[in-house]
Amino acid sequence: MARPLRVEYEGAVYHVTARGNERGKIFFSKRDYEKFKGYLAIAKEKYGFILHAYVLMTNHYHLIIETPQKNLSKIMHYINSSYTAYTNVKRKRVGHLFQGRYKAILVDKDNYLLELSRYLHLNPVRVNMVQNPEEYPHSSYRSYVTGQTENIVSSDTILEMMTAKKKDAPDNYRNFVETGLGEEIASPLQKVFGGIILGDEGFIRDALARVELGRIETPEVSHGKALRSAMGLEEIISACCEYFEVAREEIMRDKRSEARKACIYLMKKHTCATNREIAKLFGTLSYSAVAKISQNISQQLGVDKSLQERIKGLQVKNSLFKA
C-alpha cells in the first residue's frame, strides 16, 4: 500500500494527526488527555520542537509542530509509542492504538499557519461537542485567549500575526477565530498538494527540491505522479538554460528556440505533468501545442543525429533525467 512521502528539514512546520485504530477511541478519561500532554512536554524537552497548537479529540488528535531540527519522525515515534504503551497497560489491552502511521502535512508557515490554527481550534465546535472553542478543555485555544498559558504551547508566532501590539493580540485572535462560528469556513487542508504540502507553488517547489527524485519514483509513495510533476518542471528549465547557455526568458518566450523545444520534450519525457500543466507554466502555449512540439522533437530525434547528441548530452550531464 502506497504511503505519503515524508519531508523533513530544519525549521519545517507540520500539521500532524493520528487516528484511533478502526476509528476507535484513543482518549478514555480526563487523565488520558493529561497523560498525552505530559508526553508532549517530555518530547518537547527531549527534541526541542515548537508546539504552535493542539486539539485532542476522542478518537484522534491534531498538532501543529515546528521542528528547528530535522527530527519529526523521532518526535512522533516517542509520543505515539509512549502513549500507546501507557494506554495498553492501563486498559489491559494489546496491539495497536493508532491506525497506521501518523499523517504529517508540511505547512507554509507564512501563508497558512494562522488560518490552519483557527480551523483546528474550531474542530470541537464543528462536531457539536461545544458551542464555543473556549469551552473545550483539550485544546490550546485557551492559551491564546485567556492568558492561562500552558508550558507546552508556544503562541507568540501566531499572535504576532494578528497585531504588533502584544496586549491586543489575544482579543484579536479570539475575534478572528470566533468569526468562524456559525459559518461554513473552508478547510485549508483541501488545498494540500500531493497529500503532503500546504503552500503556494513556490513553497511546494522549494519543499520538493529537498527530496531526492528517486524517493518519489518508488511505487511505495502515494501521489507520486503529482509530486514528480511539481518537482521536475523548474529543474528541467534550469538544466536547459545551463546546457544551452540561454536565459530563462528565451525558453519561456522564443517559439523558435531549440532550448525551448528541448525543454518541453524533456518535461513530457521525464515528468508526469500533463500538457495543460506544461502549457500553464509557459503561459503563451496551448496544451495542444505542447503535444505537437513534443511529437516533432521525437520525430526529429529519429533522423537528426546532431539533435540526438545534444539531447543525450543534456540527459547525461544532469542526474535529474533517466538515461
Contacts in CASP RR format, 6 or more apart in sequence:
PFRMAT RR
TARGET T0000
AUTHOR 0000-0000-0000
METHOD contacts of the structure
MODEL  1
MARPLRVEYEGAVYHVTARGNERGKIFFSKRDYEKFKGYLAIAKEKYGFI
LHAYVLMTNHYHLIIETPQKNLSKIMHYINSSYTAYTNVKRKRVGHLFQG
RYKAILVDKDNYLLELSRYLHLNPVRVNMVQNPEEYPHSSYRSYVTGQTE
NIVSSDTILEMMTAKKKDAPDNYRNFVETGLGEEIASPLQKVFGGIILGD
EGFIRDALARVELGRIETPEVSHGKALRSAMGLEEIISACCEYFEVAREE
IMRDKRSEARKACIYLMKKHTCATNREIAKLFGTLSYSAVAKISQNISQQ
LGVDKSLQERIKGLQVKNSLFKA
2 219 0 8 1.000
2 220 0 8 1.000
2 221 0 8 1.000
2 222 0 8 1.000
3 101 0 8 1.000
3 220 0 8 1.000
3 221 0 8 1.000
3 222 0 8 1.000
4 103 0 8 1.000
4 104 0 8 1.000
4 195 0 8 1.000
4 196 0 8 1.000
4 221 0 8 1.000
4 222 0 8 1.000
4 223 0 8 1.000
5 196 0 8 1.000
5 211 0 8 1.000
5 215 0 8 1.000
5 216 0 8 1.000
5 221 0 8 1.000
5 222 0 8 1.000
5 223 0 8 1.000
5 224 0 8 1.000
5 227 0 8 1.000
6 72 0 8 1.000
6 73 0 8 1.000
6 104 0 8 1.000
6 196 0 8 1.000
7 106 0 8 1.000
7 196 0 8 1.000
7 197 0 8 1.000
7 207 0 8 1.000
7 208 0 8 1.000
7 210 0 8 1.000
7 211 0 8 1.000
8 67 0 8 1.000
8 70 0 8 1.000
8 71 0 8 1.000
8 72 0 8 1.000
8 73 0 8 1.000
9 70 0 8 1.000
9 210 0 8 1.000
10 67 0 8 1.000
10 68 0 8 1.000
10 69 0 8 1.000
10 70 0 8 1.000
11 66 0 8 1.000
11 67 0 8 1.000
11 68 0 8 1.000
12 66 0 8 1.000
12 67 0 8 1.000
12 70 0 8 1.000
12 72 0 8 1.000
12 106 0 8 1.000
13 52 0 8 1.000
13 64 0 8 1.000
13 65 0 8 1.000
13 66 0 8 1.000
13 67 0 8 1.000
13 106 0 8 1.000
13 107 0 8 1.000
13 108 0 8 1.000
13 109 0 8 1.000
13 113 0 8 1.000
14 63 0 8 1.000
14 64 0 8 1.000
14 65 0 8 1.000
14 66 0 8 1.000
14 67 0 8 1.000
14 72 0 8 1.000
14 104 0 8 1.000
14 105 0 8 1.000
14 106 0 8 1.000
14 107 0 8 1.000
15 62 0 8 1.000
15 63 0 8 1.000
15 64 0 8 1.000
15 104 0 8 1.000
15 105 0 8 1.000
15 107 0 8 1.000
15 116 0 8 1.000
15 120 0 8 1.000
15 189 0 8 1.000
15 198 0 8 1.000
16 62 0 8 1.000
16 63 0 8 1.000
16 64 0 8 1.000
16 65 0 8 1.000
16 72 0 8 1.000
16 76 0 8 1.000
16 102 0 8 1.000
16 103 0 8 1.000
16 104 0 8 1.000
16 105 0 8 1.000
17 60 0 8 1.000
17 61 0 8 1.000
17 62 0 8 1.000
17 63 0 8 1.000
17 102 0 8 1.000
17 103 0 8 1.000
18 26 0 8 1.000
18 60 0 8 1.000
18 61 0 8 1.000
18 76 0 8 1.000
18 80 0 8 1.000
18 98 0 8 1.000
18 99 0 8 1.000
18 100 0 8 1.000
18 101 0 8 1.000
18 102 0 8 1.000
18 103 0 8 1.000
19 26 0 8 1.000
19 59 0 8 1.000
19 60 0 8 1.000
19 98 0 8 1.000
19 99 0 8 1.000
20 26 0 8 1.000
20 59 0 8 1.000
20 60 0 8 1.000
20 97 0 8 1.000
20 98 0 8 1.000
20 99 0 8 1.000
21 96 0 8 1.000
21 97 0 8 1.000
21 98 0 8 1.000
21 99 0 8 1.000
21 100 0 8 1.000
22 99 0 8 1.000
23 59 0 8 1.000
23 99 0 8 1.000
24 59 0 8 1.000
25 58 0 8 1.000
25 59 0 8 1.000
26 32 0 8 1.000
26 58 0 8 1.000
26 59 0 8 1.000
26 60 0 8 1.000
26 61 0 8 1.000
26 83 0 8 1.000
26 87 0 8 1.000
26 97 0 8 1.000
26 98 0 8 1.000
27 33 0 8 1.000
27 36 0 8 1.000
27 56 0 8 1.000
27 57 0 8 1.000
27 58 0 8 1.000
27 59 0 8 1.000
27 138 0 8 1.000
28 87 0 8 1.000
28 91 0 8 1.000
32 87 0 8 1.000
32 90 0 8 1.000
33 56 0 8 1.000
33 137 0 8 1.000
33 138 0 8 1.000
35 83 0 8 1.000
35 86 0 8 1.000
36 56 0 8 1.000
36 61 0 8 1.000
36 79 0 8 1.000
36 83 0 8 1.000
37 54 0 8 1.000
37 56 0 8 1.000
37 150 0 8 1.000
37 152 0 8 1.000
38 152 0 8 1.000
39 78 0 8 1.000
39 79 0 8 1.000
39 82 0 8 1.000
39 83 0 8 1.000
39 86 0 8 1.000
40 51 0 8 1.000
40 54 0 8 1.000
40 63 0 8 1.000
40 79 0 8 1.000
40 152 0 8 1.000
41 151 0 8 1.000
41 152 0 8 1.000
42 78 0 8 1.000
42 82 0 8 1.000
43 49 0 8 1.000
43 75 0 8 1.000
43 78 0 8 1.000
43 79 0 8 1.000
44 51 0 8 1.000
44 152 0 8 1.000
46 78 0 8 1.000
47 67 0 8 1.000
47 69 0 8 1.000
47 71 0 8 1.000
47 74 0 8 1.000
47 75 0 8 1.000
47 78 0 8 1.000
48 68 0 8 1.000
48 69 0 8 1.000
49 65 0 8 1.000
49 66 0 8 1.000
49 67 0 8 1.000
49 68 0 8 1.000
49 69 0 8 1.000
49 71 0 8 1.000
49 72 0 8 1.000
49 75 0 8 1.000
50 65 0 8 1.000
50 66 0 8 1.000
50 67 0 8 1.000
50 68 0 8 1.000
50 154 0 8 1.000
50 157 0 8 1.000
51 63 0 8 1.000
51 64 0 8 1.000
51 65 0 8 1.000
51 140 0 8 1.000
51 152 0 8 1.000
51 153 0 8 1.000
51 154 0 8 1.000
52 64 0 8 1.000
52 65 0 8 1.000
52 66 0 8 1.000
52 113 0 8 1.000
52 117 0 8 1.000
52 140 0 8 1.000
52 153 0 8 1.000
52 154 0 8 1.000
52 155 0 8 1.000
52 157 0 8 1.000
52 158 0 8 1.000
53 62 0 8 1.000
53 63 0 8 1.000
53 64 0 8 1.000
53 117 0 8 1.000
53 120 0 8 1.000
53 121 0 8 1.000
53 139 0 8 1.000
53 140 0 8 1.000
53 153 0 8 1.000
53 158 0 8 1.000
54 61 0 8 1.000
54 62 0 8 1.000
54 63 0 8 1.000
54 64 0 8 1.000
54 120 0 8 1.000
54 139 0 8 1.000
54 140 0 8 1.000
54 152 0 8 1.000
54 153 0 8 1.000
55 61 0 8 1.000
55 62 0 8 1.000
55 120 0 8 1.000
55 121 0 8 1.000
55 123 0 8 1.000
55 124 0 8 1.000
55 136 0 8 1.000
55 138 0 8 1.000
55 139 0 8 1.000
55 140 0 8 1.000
56 62 0 8 1.000
56 138 0 8 1.000
56 139 0 8 1.000
57 123 0 8 1.000
57 124 0 8 1.000
57 127 0 8 1.000
57 138 0 8 1.000
62 120 0 8 1.000
62 123 0 8 1.000
64 107 0 8 1.000
64 113 0 8 1.000
64 116 0 8 1.000
64 117 0 8 1.000
64 120 0 8 1.000
65 72 0 8 1.000
65 75 0 8 1.000
66 109 0 8 1.000
66 157 0 8 1.000
67 75 0 8 1.000
72 104 0 8 1.000
76 102 0 8 1.000
76 104 0 8 1.000
80 97 0 8 1.000
80 98 0 8 1.000
80 102 0 8 1.000
83 97 0 8 1.000
84 95 0 8 1.000
84 96 0 8 1.000
84 97 0 8 1.000
84 98 0 8 1.000
87 93 0 8 1.000
87 97 0 8 1.000
88 94 0 8 1.000
88 95 0 8 1.000
88 97 0 8 1.000
104 196 0 8 1.000
105 189 0 8 1.000
105 192 0 8 1.000
105 195 0 8 1.000
105 196 0 8 1.000
105 197 0 8 1.000
105 198 0 8 1.000
106 196 0 8 1.000
106 197 0 8 1.000
106 198 0 8 1.000
106 207 0 8 1.000
107 113 0 8 1.000
107 116 0 8 1.000
107 198 0 8 1.000
107 199 0 8 1.000
108 198 0 8 1.000
108 199 0 8 1.000
108 200 0 8 1.000
108 203 0 8 1.000
109 157 0 8 1.000
111 199 0 8 1.000
111 200 0 8 1.000
111 203 0 8 1.000
112 188 0 8 1.000
112 191 0 8 1.000
112 198 0 8 1.000
112 199 0 8 1.000
113 157 0 8 1.000
113 158 0 8 1.000
113 161 0 8 1.000
114 158 0 8 1.000
114 161 0 8 1.000
114 162 0 8 1.000
114 176 0 8 1.000
115 188 0 8 1.000
116 188 0 8 1.000
116 189 0 8 1.000
116 198 0 8 1.000
117 158 0 8 1.000
118 176 0 8 1.000
118 177 0 8 1.000
118 180 0 8 1.000
118 185 0 8 1.000
119 185 0 8 1.000
119 187 0 8 1.000
119 188 0 8 1.000
119 189 0 8 1.000
120 139 0 8 1.000
121 133 0 8 1.000
121 139 0 8 1.000
121 140 0 8 1.000
121 141 0 8 1.000
121 144 0 8 1.000
121 177 0 8 1.000
122 133 0 8 1.000
122 177 0 8 1.000
122 180 0 8 1.000
122 181 0 8 1.000
122 185 0 8 1.000
123 139 0 8 1.000
124 130 0 8 1.000
124 133 0 8 1.000
124 135 0 8 1.000
124 136 0 8 1.000
124 139 0 8 1.000
125 131 0 8 1.000
125 132 0 8 1.000
125 133 0 8 1.000
125 136 0 8 1.000
125 181 0 8 1.000
129 136 0 8 1.000
130 136 0 8 1.000
132 178 0 8 1.000
132 181 0 8 1.000
133 139 0 8 1.000
133 141 0 8 1.000
133 177 0 8 1.000
133 178 0 8 1.000
134 141 0 8 1.000
134 142 0 8 1.000
134 145 0 8 1.000
134 146 0 8 1.000
134 174 0 8 1.000
140 150 0 8 1.000
140 153 0 8 1.000
140 155 0 8 1.000
141 177 0 8 1.000
142 148 0 8 1.000
143 149 0 8 1.000
143 150 0 8 1.000
143 153 0 8 1.000
143 155 0 8 1.000
144 155 0 8 1.000
144 158 0 8 1.000
144 159 0 8 1.000
144 170 0 8 1.000
144 173 0 8 1.000
144 174 0 8 1.000
144 177 0 8 1.000
145 170 0 8 1.000
145 171 0 8 1.000
145 173 0 8 1.000
145 174 0 8 1.000
145 177 0 8 1.000
146 170 0 8 1.000
147 170 0 8 1.000
149 155 0 8 1.000
158 173 0 8 1.000
159 166 0 8 1.000
159 169 0 8 1.000
159 170 0 8 1.000
159 173 0 8 1.000
160 169 0 8 1.000
162 168 0 8 1.000
162 169 0 8 1.000
162 172 0 8 1.000
162 173 0 8 1.000
162 176 0 8 1.000
163 169 0 8 1.000
163 172 0 8 1.000
188 198 0 8 1.000
189 198 0 8 1.000
191 198 0 8 1.000
191 199 0 8 1.000
192 198 0 8 1.000
193 199 0 8 1.000
193 204 0 8 1.000
193 226 0 8 1.000
193 230 0 8 1.000
194 222 0 8 1.000
194 223 0 8 1.000
194 224 0 8 1.000
194 226 0 8 1.000
194 227 0 8 1.000
195 222 0 8 1.000
195 223 0 8 1.000
196 223 0 8 1.000
196 227 0 8 1.000
197 203 0 8 1.000
197 204 0 8 1.000
197 207 0 8 1.000
197 208 0 8 1.000
201 230 0 8 1.000
204 230 0 8 1.000
205 230 0 8 1.000
205 231 0 8 1.000
205 234 0 8 1.000
208 216 0 8 1.000
208 227 0 8 1.000
208 230 0 8 1.000
208 231 0 8 1.000
209 231 0 8 1.000
209 235 0 8 1.000
211 231 0 8 1.000
213 228 0 8 1.000
213 231 0 8 1.000
213 232 0 8 1.000
213 319 0 8 1.000
213 320 0 8 1.000
215 221 0 8 1.000
216 224 0 8 1.000
216 227 0 8 1.000
216 228 0 8 1.000
216 231 0 8 1.000
217 224 0 8 1.000
217 228 0 8 1.000
221 227 0 8 1.000
224 272 0 8 1.000
225 272 0 8 1.000
226 272 0 8 1.000
228 271 0 8 1.000
228 272 0 8 1.000
229 271 0 8 1.000
229 272 0 8 1.000
229 273 0 8 1.000
229 274 0 8 1.000
229 277 0 8 1.000
231 271 0 8 1.000
232 267 0 8 1.000
232 270 0 8 1.000
232 271 0 8 1.000
232 273 0 8 1.000
232 320 0 8 1.000
233 267 0 8 1.000
233 271 0 8 1.000
233 273 0 8 1.000
233 277 0 8 1.000
233 278 0 8 1.000
233 281 0 8 1.000
235 320 0 8 1.000
236 263 0 8 1.000
236 266 0 8 1.000
236 267 0 8 1.000
236 270 0 8 1.000
236 271 0 8 1.000
236 320 0 8 1.000
237 248 0 8 1.000
237 251 0 8 1.000
237 252 0 8 1.000
237 263 0 8 1.000
239 266 0 8 1.000
239 314 0 8 1.000
239 317 0 8 1.000
239 318 0 8 1.000
239 320 0 8 1.000
239 321 0 8 1.000
240 246 0 8 1.000
240 251 0 8 1.000
240 259 0 8 1.000
240 260 0 8 1.000
240 262 0 8 1.000
240 263 0 8 1.000
240 266 0 8 1.000
240 314 0 8 1.000
241 247 0 8 1.000
241 248 0 8 1.000
241 251 0 8 1.000
241 259 0 8 1.000
243 259 0 8 1.000
243 313 0 8 1.000
243 314 0 8 1.000
243 317 0 8 1.000
243 318 0 8 1.000
244 258 0 8 1.000
244 259 0 8 1.000
244 262 0 8 1.000
246 257 0 8 1.000
246 259 0 8 1.000
250 257 0 8 1.000
250 259 0 8 1.000
250 260 0 8 1.000
251 257 0 8 1.000
251 259 0 8 1.000
251 260 0 8 1.000
251 263 0 8 1.000
252 260 0 8 1.000
252 282 0 8 1.000
252 283 0 8 1.000
252 284 0 8 1.000
253 284 0 8 1.000
254 260 0 8 1.000
255 284 0 8 1.000
258 310 0 8 1.000
261 293 0 8 1.000
261 296 0 8 1.000
261 297 0 8 1.000
262 297 0 8 1.000
262 310 0 8 1.000
262 311 0 8 1.000
262 314 0 8 1.000
264 278 0 8 1.000
264 282 0 8 1.000
264 290 0 8 1.000
264 293 0 8 1.000
264 294 0 8 1.000
264 297 0 8 1.000
265 293 0 8 1.000
265 294 0 8 1.000
265 297 0 8 1.000
265 298 0 8 1.000
265 311 0 8 1.000
266 311 0 8 1.000
266 314 0 8 1.000
266 315 0 8 1.000
266 321 0 8 1.000
267 273 0 8 1.000
267 278 0 8 1.000
268 275 0 8 1.000
268 278 0 8 1.000
268 290 0 8 1.000
268 294 0 8 1.000
269 294 0 8 1.000
270 320 0 8 1.000
270 321 0 8 1.000
270 322 0 8 1.000
273 281 0 8 1.000
274 287 0 8 1.000
275 287 0 8 1.000
275 288 0 8 1.000
275 290 0 8 1.000
275 291 0 8 1.000
276 287 0 8 1.000
278 285 0 8 1.000
278 287 0 8 1.000
278 290 0 8 1.000
279 285 0 8 1.000
279 286 0 8 1.000
279 287 0 8 1.000
279 289 0 8 1.000
279 290 0 8 1.000
282 290 0 8 1.000
297 307 0 8 1.000
297 311 0 8 1.000
300 307 0 8 1.000
301 307 0 8 1.000
301 308 0 8 1.000
301 311 0 8 1.000
302 308 0 8 1.000
314 321 0 8 1.000
315 321 0 8 1.000
315 322 0 8 1.000
315 323 0 8 1.000
316 323 0 8 1.000
END
